[in-house]
Each structure stands twice: as structure tokens, then as C-alpha cells.
Amino acid sequence: MKIKTKYSTAIILLLSIIFVGWGSTAHKIINQNTTLSFPPQMSEFLNWSSILAQHASDADNRKSSDPTEYPKHFIDIDSYPEFISTGRISQSYDSVVTLHGSSFVLDEGILPWATVAAYDTLKNCFIRRDWNKAVLTAADLGHYVADANQPLHLTLKYNPGGLHSRYETTMINTYQNQIQIKGDSVQFISNIPDFVFGYIYKNYIYVDSVINDDAAAKAYNSDTKSSQYYQKLWELTGNFTIKLLNKASWNLASLIYTAWKDAGSPIPSATDISGIKNVINTFILYQNYPNPFNPSTTIKYQIPKSGMVQLKVYNILGREVATIVNEFQTAGEHSVQFSSDNMLQTRNHQQLSSGVYFYQLKSSEFIETKKLLLLK
């Protein structure tokens, strides 16, 4: 998702709620299955699987608080005239900035350079044997790798007719049980920028396939909220989408393996292994699942320290329609169910109608809002 710098911060934050990378489900699938490709000499890292999955969307969650995070999730590579003419752009960030200017480069996204930077950070974590930061950095690296394996993150045509979220979130959520990540032997990568730009170029060829298949699915059933539309979209895109998800997981495994090898192949001790934990050092509000939902959905969040927490639902006019949580909670991860049919949850004691709503997590130090969609 690309937003020009002329837009206000408020618009950026609103649109970042609506458009994320692969939906959280796909990011979790990619990260969780990465260890399937680890070689035997990395057996000590197999316990990373659950942590990589749980932190797969941390990078998305930072968008609301870190203004530098947003352009790391895409590159509209077809905005570059040299890509149109040669199929390539310079791998040097400084070179493209010199040629096009920093505003242009940031507007069009810095995904490949963010990926290389995350790789460098991971390698340095391995060198320092900072295992906790290493696994969290690997989770971020996985997010960027996954975004580069989502074709609509590589093009100016990122959201024709609202396709973006239909393809990467609703369709994946609906058919996630048909997605199998098989794993494969990792590859040592001799040139990281070549590797990263290489899979971006390869994945760009699917842009037209996604758009054309969406058109075909709409021709089959013009109601893009219908199960028939999504069934046809999955029928048309499912095979290459599963291929892209598998490739993303393997790409991440190869990058982690290469960072580990470049760092001297350090082996965690038994104490290190037991000390690797799911570090909760920040507030995170996760995307609800399922979304769209009817009649109930799960909302998960984490808080780094104990305190008063509010979780409320608002309609598109900004009016509060439900208070889900309003209490003192201990630090850690929390999960709640929200049901549109629960009469006691709504302030006016009426069931909610179909439409767009927003849920907001608030504490004394944090506030974040995400969109949810009720379809009846």
C-alpha cells in the first residue's frame, strides 16, 4: 500500500488500518513453517517456530506508532521508468535516491532495502548471541519477505476495486486449511541484495494474474462479498498463491540460515535455549479473526505491564457501540470474544447491523484502532 507524502498523518494511519501486508493469517503461516526448512545443524532453533508465528505481524503493528515503518512494506517497482524499460532497478538505495530523489523513493516504498537491513541486524544478533532479539528480528524479516511475495505489494495497481484485502486477507482466512507449507532444503545466499531483488522480480509477474483472476471471479459473481466470488477467486488463484506462500517461507529460512552461517554458526547453549522466550515488551493490538465475521470474532492483544485497559467498538461515525473490556489487567497476552448478537454488549441494547466498525485498545500509554467488518 502506497500513500504519497502530501497526505496527512491521520490519513496514513487510517489507511494503514485498512491495508496491511499479507493478512495476519498468511504472515503467521509463513513464519510458523519456516523451521521446516532448517537444516539438521540448526536443530537448536526449531523452538523458534511458535515465536516467529506469534510475532509475524509485529512490523504491521508498529505502523501506527513509527512513521518510518510504513514504506518498508511495499515497493511500487513499476513506478520506476528503468524497470519498465529493462525489468531492473539499481540495488543501491543511494543510487536510486540520487536518480529519483528521496521523496519519490519513499513514496514508492523501500521494501527490498528494509529486508536487507533486517538481514544485517539478524546477522549481528547472531554474532552477539543475542538470541531473544535474533528471533524477534527474524520475525520482522519474515514479514518483509512475505510482503515481497504478495504481488500487490509490488505494483502501483495495489488495490483495484478493493482487491487488496479481498485477496490477501478474506480469501486466505477462508481457505487457510487448504494451505500446506512443505519446507525444502535451504540455500546459502552469496549475495543478499541479488537474492531479495531476484524474488521481487519473479513475484511481480503475478500482478496481472491476480487482477485478471479477480475480474473473472467478479464475472462469475459480481457480489465480492459472496462465498461464490471467493470460491471462484480461490479456484483461479489458489495454486500460485500457495506457491508464493511456500516460497516466502523458504526464502525466510534461507535468509536466516545465511545470517547464521555468516555469523560463524553460533550454537545456543542449553541455558540459552531455555532462556529464549516470547518477549512481551510492547503493546500490540492484533487483527481480529475471522474478519469479516458473523456473528462472533476473536480479538487478541498484548500489554507489556499491568494497568487499566479499555477495548471498545465504534461505528463508522465514531459512536461507541460496545465496551468489551474496561478493567485492570496483568501484563501479557489477552484474548476476548466479540459477538454482534450479544445484546448486553451494545449501549443501545440492539443487535449490530452489517457494516464497517472499528475496535480500539486504550491504556494510559497506548491507543490503537483497527477495522473489523460484520457481514450478516
N, C-alpha and C positions, 0 to 999 in steps of 0.2 A: 504494500500500500504506500503510495507516494503522496505527499502533501507539499505544495510549494511553500517557500518561506514567507510569502506575502500573507499567508493565512495566520490567524491569531493562535495563540497557545491554547485557548479554550476550544477552538475547532479541532486542533490537533489532538487534544485529549479526548474529545467526544468521538472522533473518528477512530482513534486507536482502541476505543472500547469495542467498536463495531467490527473493525478489521484487524485480525491478529494473523500470526503465521499459520502454518497448518493448524487446524483446531487442536485444542489441548489433548484430545484423544489420540490423534495421529502422532503428536510430539511424544507422548508417553509410550506409544507402541514402538516408535523408532528407538528411543533411548533405552527402554527396558530390555530390548532384544539385542542390543549392541554386543553384550558379552558373549553371545552365541558364536561370534566370530573371533573371539580372543584365542590366541594360540596356547598350547599347554604351558609354556613358560610364564604365562600371565594368569595362571590359575588363582593366585592370591587376590586377583582383582575381580573375581566372579561375584563377590558380595556387593559390587558396585551397582548391580542391576536395579535394585529397588530404589536406591538413592538417585541414580540417573533418571529414573522414571518420575520420581516424586518432584524433582527439580527441573523437569523438562521444560516447563513454561515460566521459569523464573525471569528469563530475559523479557518475555512479554509483559510480565507483571511490573517490571521496572519502568516501562514506558510512561506511566503516569507520574513518576517522581523524578526521572532522569531524562532531561531533554536531549541528551546526546544518544540515547538508546534507539530512538525510532528509526533513523536511516540505516541502522545496522541490519535490518530485517529484509531488505529488498535491494535489487538493482534493476532499474528500467534500462536494460542494456541496449534496447532498440532506440533509445534516445540519442545514442552516440552515432554520429554520421559515419565514423570509421567502422563501426560494427556493421552497419547496413552495407557498406561497400566491400568490406574484407572479411566480415564474420569474426573479428577480433577487436579488442581494445588493449591499450597498454596495461600491463600488470602493475606498473609503478603508480602509486597514489599521487606522488609528487608530480609525475609527468602528466597525468590526466588533469590535475588541478592547474598546472601551468598552461595546458592547452585549452581548457574549457572554463576555468575559474572555480573557486571553492563552492560558491553558491550553487552552480549547476551540478557539481558532483554530489553535494549533499542532497539536493532536491531529487536527484536520480537514484540515490541510495548507495551505500558503501558496503553492502553485504560481503563481497569477496575479501576486502581488506579487514573487515571486522573478524572474519573467520580466521585469517592468517594471524591476526593479533591474539585471538583467543588460543590458537595453537601455541604461539610463543609463550603465552602465560602458563599454559599447561605444562610445557616442557620445563620451564623454570620452577614450577611447583614440584615436579618430579626431582629435579636437581636438588632442591632444598628438602626433599622428603616431607613436604607439607601435604599430607595425604588428604586431610579434610578439604583444604582449598582446591586440591587437584580434582577431586570428584565433583565438586560444585562447578569448577571451571569446565570440566569435561561435559557436564550437563548443559552449560551455556553453549559450548562448542557444538554439541549435538543439535541445539535449537537452530543455530545459524546454518549448519549443514542441512538440516531438514528444510528450512525455508528455501534454500537454493535448489532443493529437489521438488519444490512446488512451482510448477511452470508460471502461475500467475504472479509470482513474486519476482519475475524476471522480465517484465514487459510493461510498457505504457498501457496496454489493454488489460489492466489488472482486475477490472471489475465491470465488464459489460453487462448491463441489465441486472446487476446484483448477483452475478455468478460467483463471485469470490467466496462468500461464506456458504453458499449452497454446495459448492464443490468440496471445499476443504474442511467444512465443519459438519453440516447437516448430513451430507451423503456418507461421510466417514463414520459419524456416530451411528447412523442407521445400519451400515454394513460392516462394522468393525469385526464382527465374529467371523467374517469370511476372509479376513486379512491374516496371512501367516508369514512371519519373518523366519526364514530358514537359516540364515547365517552362512558364511563362506570363509575361506582362508583369507586372512588379512594380507595386505600388501605393504611392504616398506616403501615409503614415498620419498624419492630422492629430491624432488623439487616441489615444495608445498604450494607456491603460487600457481605453477603449471597444473597441479592436481585440482586445486579449487576452481580456477577459471575453466579447466577442462570439463568438469561435470556441469558447470553452469552453461557452457556452450551446448553440451549434449542435451541438457534438460530443456533448453529453450525451444527445441524443435517440437515439444509437446504443446506449446501455447495454442497454436491453431487447432490442434486436436481437441483440447478441452473446450474451446469456444465453439467449434463446429459441432461437437457432440452435444453440447448444451442446446444449440439450435435444433438439432434433430430430436432431442428429448422434449423440447417445447412444441415441436411439430406433432409429436405423439400425444402430448397432453399439455396444453398451454398453461394450466394451473401449476405454477412452480412450487406450490406448497403441497401438491398432491403426492400420494405414495406412488402413483403411476409414473409421474415425472421422474421421481428419484429412482424408481426401478429401472427405467429406461436409461437414465444418466449413468447408473452403475453398470448396466449391461454394456454400455458403449465405452466407458472409461475405466472400468474396474481392472482389466488386465494390466494396462500400463500404469495405473495408479498403484497397484500392488507392487509392480516392478520398481517404481520410483521410491516407495517406502522401503523396500528391501535394499535398494541401492544406497539410500540415505543412511540406513543402519550400518551397512558395510563400510561406507565412506567414513563414518564416525569411528568405527572400530579401527580402521587403518590409520586414521589420524592419531588416535590415542596410542596405538601401538608404536607408531613412528616417533611420537613425542617421548614415549618411554624409552625407546632404543636410543634416541638422540641424547637423552639424559643419562645414559650409561646403564640402562636396565636395572634400576634400583629395586630391591625386593623388600617389601614391608616385613618387619618382624611380627611375631605373634602379638606383641603388645600394640604395635601399630595397627594391625588388623582389628583387634578388639576395640581400639580407640577410634576407628573410623565410624562416625555417627552422622545421623541426619541432622546437620546443624540448623537450628532454628534461630536465626539472628536477624530476621526482618519480618515485617508484616507482609502477608500475601493473601490476596483475595482471588480464588480460583474461579474459572468459568463454570457456571452451573452445568450439571449434566442430568438428564438429557436436555438439550436445547436446540430446537423448540421442545416444549413439554406439554403434557396433558394427562392427568391433572396435577401431577407432582414432579418435583425435581429436587436434586441434592445440591446444596451449596457448601463448599469447603473453604476454610480459611485457616491461616496460622497467625499467631501473635507471639512476639519474642519475650514478652513479660506479662505478668498478671495485671489486670486492671478492668475498668468498666468498658464494656463492648456493646455497641448497638449495631444491629443488622436490620435494615428496613427496606421496604419495596415501595417504589414510586411509579405513578403512571407517567405517560409521555408529557403531561402538562406539569410535572413536578410535584403533584399532590401525593402525599403519603397514603398508601392503601393497606399496608400491613407492617406490623412490627414483629419480626421473627425472633430477635434476641435483644434483650435490654437488661444486662446483668453483669456482675463481676465474674470474670473468667480467668483461669490459670493459664500460664504460658503453655504453648504447644499447638497442636493441630486440632481443629474442631470441624464437625460436620453436622449440618441440620437439614431437615426436610421441609420444603415449602410446598403447600398444596393450594391450588386455586379454589378447591371445593371446601376448604376449611373456613366455615362461616365466622369462627371466633378470631381468625387472624386479621380480618379486614375491619377497618374502622367503621364502615357503614353497614357491616353485617350483611353484605351482599356478595354473591359469588363474582369473581372477576370474569370479564369478557375477554375474548380473543384480542391479541394485540401486543404491542411492544411495551415492556416495563423495564425499570432499572432497579437493581439492588445495590445498596450502599453499605459498606462496612465502615464504622467510625469508632475511633477511640480518642483519647486526649492527644495522641501524637500522630494519628494517621486517619486518612479518609480516602476511600477509593470506591468507584462506581463501575458496574458492568451491566451490560444489557442482557435481558432474557426475553424470550418470545413464547407466549402462550397461544397455542393453536387448538381450538375446540372443533 
